[in-house]
Amino acid sequence: MAGPRQRDAGAGRTAARRLWTSLAVFAGVVVVGVAGYMLIEGWPLLDAVYMTVTTISTVGFGELHTLSATGRVFTMVLILMGIGTLGFALASVVDFLVEGHLLGLLEGRRMNRNIEHLTDHHVIAGVGRVGAEVARAFAREGAPFVIVDQDPEAVARARQEGWLVVEGDATEEGVLERAGIARARSLVGALDSDADNVFVTLTARTLNPGIFIVARSTTTRTEERLRKAGADRVLTPSIIGGRRLASLVLHPLVSDYLDLITHGDDFEFQLEEFTLRPGGAVEGKTIRDARLHDDYGIFVLAVRQRDGRIEAKPTAETLLSAGDRVVLLGTSAQFRAVEGRL
């Protein structure tokens, strides 16, 4: 038996189907009435339509022409059919409007149009506790993203936050396509099930071979499966949490400092990542000659070169090239000032 959340999830779609069904049945009764008067009584089309409408609506303006015995029997049947179908149609319309399904339908269409115009965005599969934190981080950074989830309560919370949402199973190709996966920059697999994360990774990699995929796993055994499925990065929260707890005990000051830098909203310094563009002012220069620290007070903490090699402890003689990704430590004002050079 379906639970309350499943019933709530389908309420809007059910109301819409009931509305269209009632209108279709009512239109069918009208067609039957018009055809009946034309065939039984031989009336012209306009007279048949007029008689059908007045009969179904029980207005009762009288007969346009004298009815035969067969025509009277047909009229009585048409009245009974009309009362039922008209009442059903009116009830469906009232339910659709009063329950707010119309507004929901219009909001859904508006959201779909916004998603269709997105490019180079991020897709979050699953908006539970982990996925919601990812979404909040994206929102703080101003990064465009779309959430995919089939939990009605999670979808409702996401919409209240003003986030773009596609309601459905993220493991289905059609649902990911509605989220613009082919145009997306990245996918975050944050579903509760490891099997679902593996499947959504496979599906996303098929639909967009160049997408960057980060997936969540609950066990270390799943990490290798996710990588084979196409995930670029795999995180296991239990392992990260354990290491974090140990760090808080063994190196509390270091941990607090890193928290302030990476997550502190009121702290001035922050870590940022930049990709060096061709023709930039620092292209082909060493870190010393780029004068990022001398002129702007920015520290270069790491450099990932185009061939994938990572300089975790770059020196002053480390060469910077177009396409390199650099991790910098500085303030927002410093980053804004240096962005043009990078």
N, C-alpha and C positions, 0 to 999 in steps of 0.2 A: 504493500500500500504506500502511495506517495505521501511524504511528509508535508508539513506546512510550507516549507521553503520551496519545494518543488511545485506545489499548487500556486504559490504566489508568483513564482517565476513564469508560469504559463498563463497567469490571469489575463495579462494584456493581449497575448496572442489569441487566447480562447475567446475573449470578448470581441476582438476584431473578426475572428472567424464566424462567431455567432451573428454579428451584425451583418456581414456580407451574405451569410446563409439566409437570414430572415428577409433581407431585401430581395435576394434571388427568388425565394419562395413567393413573396408578394408579387414580384414581377411575373412569375409564372402563372399565378392565379389571374392576373389581369389579362395575360395572353389567352388563357383558356376561356375567360369570359367573353372577350372580343370575338374569338373564333367561334364560340358557341352561338352567339347572337347572329353572327353573319351566316353560319351554316343552318341553324335551326329556323331562324326567322327571315333570313335573306336580307338583313338590314345592311346599309352602306357602312363603311369603316367608321366614319365620324359618329354616327348614331350608336354603333356598337360600343365604341370607346366610352361615349358619354353614359350610356346605360350601365356599363360595367363599373365605372368609377362611382356613380351615384348608388349603385347596389352594394358594392363592397364597403363603401363608407357609411352605409345605412342612412344617407341623407333623405332619400325617399321623395324626390321631386315628382314621382309619377312616371307612368310608362310613356315613352315617345310614340309608340305604336301599340295597337292591341296585340297582346301576347297570345299565342296558342297554348293549349294545355301543356304540351311538351316544354314550351318556353317558360311557363310559370314554374313547372317543376325544376327546370334548370336554374331559374332565378333564385328559388328557395335554397337550392344546394350552394349556389354561388354566394348567397348571403352568409350561410354558415361557414363556408370556407374563408370568406373575406374577413369576418369578425375575428377568427382565430389568427390568420396570417397578419392582419393589420395590427392586432394587439401584440403579437410576437415581435413584429418589426419595431413598433413604438417602444416597447420595453427594452429591446436591444439598443436602440439609439440612446435612450435615456441612460441606460447602464454604461454605455461607452463614454458618454459625456460626463455624467455625474462622478463616476469612479476615477476620472482623470486619465483614462486610457488614450484619449485623443491627444492630450498634451504630451503623454509619454511617447506616442507614435511620432508626433512632430519633432520632439526632442531627439528621438532616435535617428530620424532622417537628417536632422541638422548635424548631429554628431558624425554620422556616416559621411556626410559631405566634407566635414572638416578633416576626417581621416583620409579621404580620397585625395586631398590636396597636400598631404604630408609627404615629404621626401627626406631621406637621410635622418630618420627618426629612430627611436628605440622602442622595442616591443618587450613588454614584461608579461611572461606567461605565468599567471598565478599571482594574486594580490592578497595572500595571507599575511602572516606577520613579517616574513622576510620580504616578500614582494612589495608590501606597503612601505617598508623602509626604503627600498630601492626607489619607489615612486616619489617619496618625499625628498630624497636626495636629488633626483632629477628635477623635481619642481623647484627646489632651492637654487639649482644651477641654471634654471631656465632652459633645460634641454627638452625638446619635444619628445613625447612618448605616448604609447598606446598600451592599455592594459587589456589582457585577454583572460577571462575567468568565467566559469559556469555557475559559480555560487551566487545566488540572487542577493544574499545579504552583503557579500563582498562587493558585488557590482553596485549595489545601492550606496554603500559607503564611498566607493570611488567616485560615483557621480556627484555625491554631496561635496566632495573635495574639488569638483570641477575638472576632474581628469577625463580624458577620452577613453572610452571603454567599448570593447566588443564582447558581448555576452555569448559564450559558447565554449565548446571543448577545444582547448589549444592544441590537442593532438590531431585535429582534423584539418586537412589542407584548406578547405573552404573558409574556415574560421580565421586561419592565419592570413589567408589572402585578403579577407575583409580588413584585417589590421594593417595591410600594406607591407607584408613581409618582404615582397620583392623589391621594394624601394627603401627598406629599413637599413640603418647602419649596424644595429646590433640586436641581439635577442638575449634576454635574461630568462633562463629556465628556473623558475622559483616555485614549481608545483610541489605538492606534498609527497607525491610518489616518485621514487627513483625511476621506475619503469616509464612513467609518463614523461619525465624529463628526458630520458633517453629517446623516447619516441618523438617528442616535440623537437629535439635537437636534430634527429634524422630528417624530419619533415622540413624544418627550416633550412637545413643545409641543401636539401634537394631543390627547394623553391628559390633559394638565393645563395648560390655557391660562394659568393664573396662576403657574406655577412659574418660579423664577429659575434661569437656565441660564448656566453658565460653561463654555466649551469651549476645548480646546487645538488649536492649528493648527501645522503644521510650516513653512508658507510664508505670506508676506503675502497671496498671491493667494487663499488659502482663507479669510482673515478675513472678507471681504465675503460670501462664500457662507454662512458660518456665521451671520453676522448676519441675512441674508435668511431663513435656515432657522429663526430664532427665538432665537438666542443673545443674551443680554443683555450678556455680556462675552466677549471672545475674547483669549486670550494666546498669543503665539508665543515659546516658550522660547528660541529662538536669538537673537531680538532682545533679549529681556530679559537673557539671558546676556551678550551683547555690550556692552550699556549698563552692566551691572554690572562687567564687566572694565575698561571705560574709567574708571568711577568709582573703582575700587580703585586705579588708577594715578594718576589726576588728583587725587582727593580721598580719600586713604586714611583719614585721621582721621574724616572725616564718615561714610564707609562703615562703619568699625568701630563708630562710635557708633550708627548706625542698626541695625546687626546686633545690638548688645547690647540695644537697646530692643525690637526686634521679634522677636528669636529667642533672646535670652539667657535660659536657664532660671534662672540665679543672679542676674540683674540685677533690681534692685528696681522700676525704672520700666518701664511697658509702655503700649502704645497699645490703647485700647478704643473700641468703637462702641456708642452708646446711641440708642434711639429715644425721644423725649420723649412721654410719655403724656398724654392729656387730664386735666386736674385736678391735674397735678404742681405742685410748689412753684415751679418755674422757668417755668411757662407764662406767656407774655405779658410776660416780663421781659427786659431787656437782659442781656448777659453781665456787665456791671458790677453790676447790681442782683441777679443770681442768686448772686453772691459765691461762685462755685465755687472760685476761687483763694484768695480771702481766708479763707474758712472751712475749706476742705479741701486747699488746695495743688494743685488740679487745673488744668491748662491746657486751654483750648478751642482746638484746632488748626484745625478746619474744621467747617462747618455745611452740610448738604445740606437745603434747604428742601423743603416739600411739593410745590412746583411743579417740582422737579427742579434748580433753580438751586443752584450750589455756591459757598459763600463760602469760598474757599481761605485767605484771610487775614482772618478776622473781627476786627472792632474791638470795643472795650468797649461801643459803642452798637448792636451787632448784636442784633436782636430774636429771642428764642427762642419758637417756637410749637409746639403739640402736633402730632406727626407729623414734626417735624424730626429728622434723624439727625445726631448730633454725634460728632466724633472727639476723644477726650480723651487727655491724657498724665498719668499718675499712677501710684500704687502700688496693689497689690491691696487693701490695707487702706483706702485712700482711696476706691476704687471701691465697696467694700462699704458704706462709710459714706454715700456720696452716692446710692446706687442708689435709695433710697426717695424722694428728692426728684425724681429724673428720671422 
